[in-house]
Amino acid sequence: MHSGAGTGTGAAPTTWSRGAARDLLARARERHALGTEALTERAAAPERVRAAYRGARDDLVRAQLAEVPVDRIREVSTGRLRVGPVEAAGFRTVAQVLDASTAQLVAVDGVGSRTAGLLQDAARQIFDAVDASLTFRIAHAPHDPHATGLVRALHAHEQVTRFFAAWGERLDVDVPRLAELAGAGAVRGTLVRRLVAGRARTRAADAALTALAPVVDGLDASGVTDALRRLDAALSSTSDAELWRDYEARAAAYYAALGELVDLGVDVEAAEGYLPEEVVQKVTDQELDTSLLRSSLRGYQAFGARYALVQRRTILGDEMGLGKTVQAIAVMAHLAARRRTHFLVVCPASVATGWAREVTTHSELPVRVLHGDDRDAGIRTWVADGGVGIVTFPQLGHLAAAGLPRPALLVVDEAHYVKNPRAQRSERTAAWTRSAERVLFMTGTPMENSVEEFRSLVGYLKPDVADEIDPAAGLAGAAAFRRSVATVYLRRNQEDVLTELPELVQVDEWEKFGRYDGAAYRRAVLKRSFADMRRAAFVRAPEPTAKLVRLREIVDEAMDNDRKVVVFSFFRDVIETVVEELGPLAVGPITGSVPASRRQELVDEFTHSPEPKVLVSQIEAGGVGLNIQAASVVVLCEPQVKPTVEAQAVARAHRMGQVRTVQVHRLLVEDSIDERLLQILGTKAELFAEYAGRSTVGAAPGAADVADAEIARRIVEQERARLDEEPAA
């Protein structure tokens, strides 16, 4: 025997010993079995998802039909049906008729085969009608076999897809090669075969084994074998509990995978932002290279990335929670795959850490931090090597657009920060906007209070389009306005494109002032302090105030139901009072003085806590940029002056990936500033929806922005007048 035989060194032995041959063949067969199973799963996994989805969907439809009385069958039947006999026989619902066999129905007195057929046809029609109108969501129900089966099928599909994205081409070649060479070399594996084989077959077997050794060793050395074993373990050993924990943590990824395989009923026009047909066609024709992405895109997200590529200088105005960041990363990944090197993200400090994490999580692109202690080193590395540079608005002054690499894409997150063109950060951003090849402004609130702000943002990107924006354009019809901004503005709403988004339940919790908080409120009104009026309900007092009592009740109920809570307030002293009241249940607080990296650490602590906790945050520190989907209960300690502030805060929890119904509790006091603010909130929210919703303007009244200072003055005077008419407490 050759001294190198069976050692896996790639030597070319003249003969193979039986022992060495058996060892090599055993290794080859194990890898062939794993590879064959993986190839089988590649074909089977998508079909398994579709079958599990159909089963889970049918179960949901049947659950609804179990609530539909059997006499509704008359409404859809084309013949005259006597439903009374089957109802008397115990068939009370449409579901029971649907599940009954023909024999069971015919056994009922007064029901013949023809009537039984008509009953079944009518029940199927009702089933189809309910199915067509059903909005499908994966029920968060670990004990439901249909829901668990779908989650398991999706988990397997994702594992298989990820494996083949990395190793598919190699496996397609090596698995058949393993079978071919192992079959030819099997002669050397047993004594009997070796004795009966002729000299020519023995030499051929030695040659096959010599060729087989580097194939097996290559699979091991490259990591394919270990990846196959991990895939096998993931498909066979993952428990139901592990599956559901993974689903709850990454529900968005599961729905993205499901949406690629089945029709979830997304409104196509809504997913395309209600843009004109000619714009949609150009976007649809745009190729999107996802080879450098680590995550799947939803259909509307892929459309958004293509839109940004086609239009080059745009505003992505998707509602909060729809994954604007992922769409921007997809654009950068596409350009990087086309050998573009430098990308720049400008954002508030509160979301800079989140941006770095998102880029690393969702793509292969390197991240360069261009702010903070490592700013200078980060700038040097970005200039020399490229990647995604992340800089905050305040730190942008340390980057001069002139002389530095021209970004292939400039992303400006929370772009409404630069709505005032005369502000210093706006001027710096404008300089980079002029320099970059492509620009993507991102904001869920492109028009907080006035169409002028929207026009200002468009002016950075396409001044000619901005000049054409007329606040009165909506009077000529919504389509006319859509066409005027279609090349620069894309917006989609959650309810239009996230069919799986759980219900949002909003409750106004009305309380009455007690002795101490009422007195604090009257003092605040008398001294005309708008801020003190807003936070009087949380004044420190010998006994808990009404709002604090209600807050504790909401938290206790959430803890009993294993729900995590996030509490928002504008005021730091209110936050301190809440933290003191909640004690060890509280995580945080997140305030304006907490560094962005620490804010993310607190969110991670809250998210990964095995026990329900309460994250406490100032609304302007934690209400933007953070993903708090672990919380399914949101408490707002007081109404905000701007509707978008509240909307952004709620969207931290009610967003893509949330699997539970989200409860929003707004703490309010009767006959107080809270009532006045709700009136203002309603007016402003209507204005925002009218101009910014769905990329269009409806009828456009000549509404002007009302400054916050004027709102405060007016409310204070209204409250002084009201209290002057009431007897002192």
Secondary structure as UniProt FT lines:
FT   TURN            3..6
FT   HELIX           18..65
FT   TURN            66..67
FT   HELIX           70..72
FT   HELIX           73..76
FT   HELIX           84..88
FT   TURN            89..90
FT   HELIX           94..99
FT   HELIX           102..106
FT   TURN            109..110
FT   HELIX           113..133
FT   TURN            142..143
FT   HELIX           145..185
FT   HELIX           186..189
FT   HELIX           191..196
FT   HELIX           199..222
FT   HELIX           224..237
FT   HELIX           240..249
FT   HELIX           251..261
FT   HELIX           268..271
FT   TURN            272..274
FT   HELIX           277..285
FT   TURN            291..292
FT   HELIX           299..311
FT   STRAND          313..316
FT   TURN            320..321
FT   HELIX           324..337
FT   TURN            338..339
FT   STRAND          342..347
FT   HELIX           349..362
FT   STRAND          367..369
FT   HELIX           372..374
FT   HELIX           375..385
FT   STRAND          387..392
FT   HELIX           394..398
FT   TURN            402..403
FT   STRAND          409..413
FT   HELIX           415..418
FT   TURN            421..422
FT   HELIX           424..435
FT   STRAND          439..442
FT   HELIX           451..461
FT   HELIX           463..468
FT   TURN            471..472
FT   HELIX           473..476
FT   HELIX           478..485
FT   TURN            486..488
FT   STRAND          489..490
FT   HELIX           494..497
FT   TURN            499..500
FT   STRAND          504..511
FT   HELIX           515..526
FT   TURN            527..528
FT   HELIX           530..535
FT   HELIX           536..538
FT   HELIX           546..560
FT   TURN            561..562
FT   STRAND          564..569
FT   HELIX           572..582
FT   HELIX           583..585
FT   STRAND          586..590
FT   TURN            592..593
FT   HELIX           596..608
FT   STRAND          614..618
FT   HELIX           619..622
FT   TURN            629..630
FT   STRAND          631..636
FT   HELIX           643..651
FT   TURN            652..653
FT   TURN            656..657
FT   STRAND          662..669
FT   HELIX           673..692
FT   HELIX           693..695
FT   HELIX           708..724
//
